[in-house]
Amino acid sequence: MTAMKLTTLRTAFSGRLHTEAHDMAPFLTDWRGKWTGRALAVAQPDTAQDVAAVLRWCHEHRVPVVPQGGNTGLSGGSTPDGTGQALVLSLTRLTRVRAVDTINNTLEVEAGVTLQEVQAAAEQANRLFPLSLAAQGTCTIGGNLASNAGGVQVLRWGNARELCLGLEVVTAEGEIWNGLRSLRKDNTGYDLRDLFIGSEGTLGIITAATLKLFPRPAGQAAAFVAVPSPAVAVELLQLAQLRLASSLTAFELMSDACITLVEKHVDAARLPLSERSPWYVLVEVSDPVSEAQAAAGLEGLLEQALEQELATDAALSSSLAQFRALWALREDISESQGAEGKTIKHDIALPISAIAGFVEATSREIEAQFDGVRLVVFGHLGDGNLHFNLSPAEDRLGKAHEAAFVALEAPVNRLVHDAVAAAGGSISAEHGLGVLRRDESARYKSAVELKLMRAIKAALDPLNLMNPGKVLPAHEDK
């Protein structure tokens, strides 16, 4: 690509175009530092019309496009490859909150608005946007939708797909589809919105969205509960759902190994119980009437759980500071595991009824087959999403042992993902396939499913310019 042709791109849209290495560098490495690529240039358009102009230029010159939001993904979906032929298209300058409708309970925002800013806009209108992720200060709503993000409250509110009513999308050819409908019922043909949500930028680029809003809860309460096993945690979840119904907004599972890591790497972290337990759950309740009513509902659950031996101890929040401290124990697990050293991560989904058996059997297999590893298991038990991770054993920490641990990743992945498939699960629950799970996914998808996915890709992106090499298995991505 000549400098002359890049000059025509520079004049085609409003915004920034980075072509110098030091300016492009922040856009070329993923959040985990696992992938670093090269790019022809990095474009940061100002509007959807500018995004369309960039894509028309890319279509004309046959330049691949890698869409990028906040660059907080965990699967390499927004990182360019090493050829240097692709244009990275960053949406971070599309930051307008376009409209708030408190009667219809909807919010229209552009793709570059961070999730935290979306939450704040909803709060300013005395409404709730319930999607909540650890990276919410940096991740963007466009990226959340492109990866169909989940988070900690899917149990009550659903994932990003269920929180979106409409989209504005720029196609691979540079046309703008205005699907920003604010309707909860629209039965007029194929649901194009659902094609683009979760497509990881391989079919088009989301530039704006119409999101659902909800009444803000009047009160919230959380409890940190000791349980003897995942099987008992599942029983406690069933009891919580029966007693609390829709006021149950989160139900998180974590092993003691997780909490030990948080205590080690986060100075303020303290186990809020008098004795340790092999497993814990964090339960959150939201109430439309009052904080006292939220606490009362949670207290009633804990009393029954202790009586039925579904819990051995519990700590209930009595202030906002305590509520946040309990949640911090859960939210700080990922960073604490990263601080410990290399990790082997699995973002899996299972039928909730299969989780206890999976954890027991797969943990036993890993311990039998692999030396020098530690299981770090946590996740959203309420919706069946587990982060079934591994760290080096405490006596295998340090640079001298890193290579041996990293060499275990492929056989461990195979063991875990085969077990997930056998249990009727998915190898990617909320992080997306990107490049991390792209090729593995082909092992677990049927030929018919892959054929249909390839047909959709070919119809919407016949030149294979949209985020090539992502989602679809490499040998089929043509």
N, C-alpha and C positions, 0 to 999 in steps of 0.2 A: 504494500500500500504506500503510495507516494505522499509526500508532504502536501503536494498540490491537492490531492483528493481529500485529505484531512482538512484542508483550508475550506473546501466546499461544505464540509460538515460543520465547521466552526460558524459559518455564516447562515446555517440552515435553522438554527434554533437559539432561543434565549436561555442562558444558563452558563455553566462552566464546562470547559473541555480541557482535561488534563492530559498532557502528552509527555511531560518530563518524569523521569523515573521516581524522583523523590516525592512528587505530587501524587503519583499513582500508587505508591507503596501501601498506604493504609487500606486500599481497596483490594489488594491482591493476596492477602493471607486471611484465612478463616479465623474465627474467634478462638478455637482450640489450638491454633498454630500447627495443625496437622497437614494442611495443604497450602502451598504457595504457588501461584501461577504467574503468567505474564499476560499483558494486554496491549492491544494496538493503541488504545486510549481509554480514558474514563470520562463519560459524559454525565453531567448532572443537570438535567433539564429543569425548567421552572414551572411548567404547566403540562397538562395532558396533551395539549396541542404540540408542545415542544417534543414530548416523548414520541408522538406520532411522526413528527418530522425526522427525528433521529432514526426511527425504524424504517421509514421510507428510504432514507439514505442507505441504511444497512441492506435493505432488500435490493436496492438498485446495484449496490457494489458487492453483493454477496458476502457481507461481513457478519459473522456470528455475533450474537448478543447474549451477554450474561447479566440478567437483571439482579439487582442487589438492593436490599432494604437497609436494616441496621447492621448487617453482617454479623449476626449473633447465632447463626445456625450451627448445628452440631454434626451435619452430614456432608459438608462440602458442596451444598447445592448452589451457593452464590459465589464460588471461587472459580476464576477462569483456569483453563488448562495451561500447559507449558509451552504452547506453540506461539503465543504472542499475536495470534490472528484475530482474537475476539475483542469486541468492544464491551467494557463493563458499563452498564447503565444504572447509575445510582438514583434512587427515587427520593433521597433525603431532603431535596429542596421543595418537594410537593407537600407543604405543611399547613394548608388551610383547613380550618373547620368551616365547612361551607354552609351548613344549616342544622338547626336543632328544632325538632318538633315535639313538644312535650305532650301534645294531645295524642299524636300518633305513636309517641314513644320511640322516636327514631333520631339518629344522628348521622349526618353525611360528612365524611372527612376524606382528605386526600391520603394517598398511600404512604407518604413520608412522615405522617404524624406518628409519634411514638405511642406505644400502648399506654404509657403513664399519662401522656397528654390527652388521649382519648378518655381515660378514666376521669381525669380532672375536668374535662369539658362536660362529661355526664354529671359529675358531682356539682358543678356550677349551676346546672339546670335542675338540681335536686333529684337526680336520677342515678341509676347504677348501670355501669357497663362491667359485667362480671368476669370477663377474661382476665386471668392473673397469672403472670409468669415471673420467674426470678430475674429475667433480663428486661423487664417492662420499662425501665428507664432508657433503654437503648434500642430495643427491637421496635420495628415499625408495624403499623397495622396492615400494610400491604404485604409484608413478609409473613405476618401471622396468618393471613388468609391464604397466601400462596403455599404455605406449608401446612395449612389446617391445624394450627397450634391448639394445644389442649390446656395444660396447666392444672391448677389445684382444685378448681371448682366445676370440672366437667360433670361430676356426679349430679349436681343440681341444675346447672345451666347449659351443659353441652359444650362442645368444642367450637372453634371459630366458625365452622360451616353453619352451625345452628344459630349463631349470633348475627348472621349477615342476611339481609333481605335482598340487596342488589349490588351490582358492580358497574364500574366504568372500566373498560378494558381496551387497550390498544393491541390490535392484531399484528401478526407477523408481517403483514404487508403495509402497516402504518395507518390502518383505518381505526376510527374510534367507535366502539360499540357502547352506546349509552344504555346500560341496563340498570340504572340507579332507581329502581322501583322501590317504593316503600310499602308494598303490599304483602300481607301475610297469606293471601290466597291469589294465585295467578296460574291457572291451569290452561295455558295456551300453547302447548307444544314442548319441545325439548328444553330442559333446564340448563341453559348455557352457563348460568352462574356456577352451578355445581361442577361443570367441567373445569373452570379456571381455578376454583378453590381447591387447594391441594395439588395443583399441577406443577408447582415449583418453577414457574416461569418457562415451562417448556412449550406452552401453547399460545401465550400472549402475556401482556404485562398489565397487571391491575394498577390503575392510577387513582381510583377513588372507590368508596364503598358506602352503602347505607346500612347502618348497624342498628340492632335492637337495643332499646333501653328498658330498664325495669325500675320499679319503685325502690328507693333506698331502704335497707332494713333499719329499724329503729334501734336494734340492739344485737350484739354478737357476743358469743362466749366460746371459749376453747378449752379442751381438756387434753392433757397428756396422760395416756393410760398404759399401764404395764399389762402385757398379755403373754401367756406362756408359749404361744406358737401361732403361725399364720392360720392354721385351722380354727383356732379359737377366735382369732381376729375376724375371720369370715362370719362366724356365729354372732359375734358382737355387732358386726355390720348389719346383719339381718335384724337383730333386735333394735338397733338404732333406726333403721328404716321403718320398722313397724311403729315405734314410739314417736318418732320425730317427723316422719313423712317429709314434706318439702322443706321443712326448716333445717334439715340436715344438708349442709352445703359443702362439707369436705370430710373425707375419711382417709387419712394417710397412714401407710404402714412403713416402719423402718426397723432394722435390726439394731442390736446393741453395738455392733461394729460401726455403724453409721454415727451413732451418738458419741462413741469414743473418739472418732476422728474429729467431730465438731469440737468436742471439749479440748482436744489437743491443739487445734489450729485456730480457734476463736476464743480470745481471752475472756469475753464476757459469758461464754456458754457454761451453764450449770445444769446437771440432771435435776429436775424438780421433784424427784422421788427419793425416799429414804434408802431404797435398795435397788440394785440393778435387776434387769429382767432380760431374757433373751430377745424379746421383741417389744415394740411399743406401737401404739396408734395415736394419732392426733385427730381429734374430733372437733369439728366446728359447727356451731348452730347459729343461724340468723333468724331473727324474729321481727315481724312487722309492727309489733306493739311496743316492746320495751326491752332494754337490756336485762332487767330483772326476770322477765318472762323467758328470755333466751337461757339465762343461767338456771332457772328453775327446771326447764325442760331437760337440760344437760345433767343436772343433779339427779333428776328422777331416773334417767338412763343409767348413770353410774351406780346408783344404789342398787338397782336391779341387776346390773352386770356383776357387781361384787357378790351379791347374794347367790347368783347362779354360777359363780366361779368362772365367769367370762373375763374377769379382770382381777388382778392381784393388788393393784394400787392405782391411784389416780391423783392428778393435780389439776384443779379447776381455776381458770383465770378469774380474778376479781377486780382487775383494772385493765386499762388499755395497755399499760406497760407490760403487765404479765401476759396479756394476749399476744403482744408482739414478741415477747421473749420465748413463748412456747412455739410460735410459728418460726422463729429464727432457728430453732433446733432442727427443724425440717428443711428450711430453705437454704441453710448453710452447708448441707451435706455435699453437694456437688463440688463447690469450691474447696471444701476441706479435703475431699478425696483427691482433687487435683493437686493440692498443696503437698499431699503425701508422696506423690511421685506419679509414674506412668499408670494408666488405667486401661482396662478393657471394658467397654461399655455395651450394654444391650438395652434398647428401648423397645420393650415387647408388650403385646396385649394378649390377654387370655380371657376365656370365660371365667367369671369370678368363681364359679363352682370348681374350676380346675386349678386354681392358684395354689392352694395348700399342697396338693399332691405334686404339682410341678416343682415348687420350691424344695420340698423334701427330697424328691427323687433326683432332681438335677444337681442340687447341692452335694448330695452323696456321690454322684458320678464324678463331679469335678474334683472333689477331695480325693477320690480314689485314683483318678487318672493324672492329676497335675500336682506337682510339688511346688511349694513356695508361693502359694497364692492365698488371698484372703477374700472371702465373699463380702460384698457391700451391697445389700439388697434393700431397696426402698421404693416407694411409688404410690400411685393413686389407687389404692385398693378399691375404693368406691366405684371406679369405672374400669377396673381390670388392667390397668397400665402399671407395669413394674419396670424399674431400672435395676436390672439384674447384673450388677457390675462386679469387677474383680480389681483388687489392688495387690501389690506384692506383699508377702508375709513380712512381719516386722523385722525379721532377721535377714530379709532379702532387699532392704531398701538401699538406695545409693546407685551411683553410676555403674559400679562394677557388675551389678545384677540386671541392669536395664535391658540389655540385648536378649538375655535368656527369657525375661518376662515378655517382651514384645513378640518373641518367636512363638509364644503360646497363643497369640491372638487368633490365628486362623483355625487351629483345631478346637479351641474353646468356642469360637463362634459356631462352628459346625455342630458341636455337641448341643449347645444351647438352642440354636435355631431349629435343629431337627426335633428336639424335644418340644419346642413351641408349636411347630407344625403338627406334630403327633397329637397335641392337646387341642387342636383347632384354633390356634392363635395366629398372631401376625408378628413379623420380625421388625416392624416399625409402627409404633403406636402414635407418636406425636412429633418425632424429629424429622420425618421424611426420609426418602431414599437417597437423594443427592447422588454422590459417587460412592459414599460409604457402603450402602446396602444395595446399590443398583444391580450388580451382577449376581449377588446372592439371591435377590428377589426372584430371579428367573428359575431358580431351583424349586421354589415353592408356589409359583403361579402356574396355572394350567396353560396349555397351548392356546386354548380358546381365549382366555383372558388376555394373554400377550398379543394375540392377533387383533383383538378389539382395541387394545391400547395403541398398537402401531397404526391402526386404521384412523383413529382419532388424530394422532400426531401428524400423519400424512395429509389429512384433510385440512387441518388448521395451520400447519407449518410445512408445506411441501418441499421447501428448500432446506429444511432442517437447520434453520438459523437461530431458533429460540433455545437458548441454554443447551446446546448439543452436548451429548455425553452424560446427561443427568437423567435419572429416573428409569428410562428404558435400558435394558441390558446392552452392553457395548456392542456385541456382535449383531444385534438387531437394530441398533440405532443408526439407520442409514437413510 
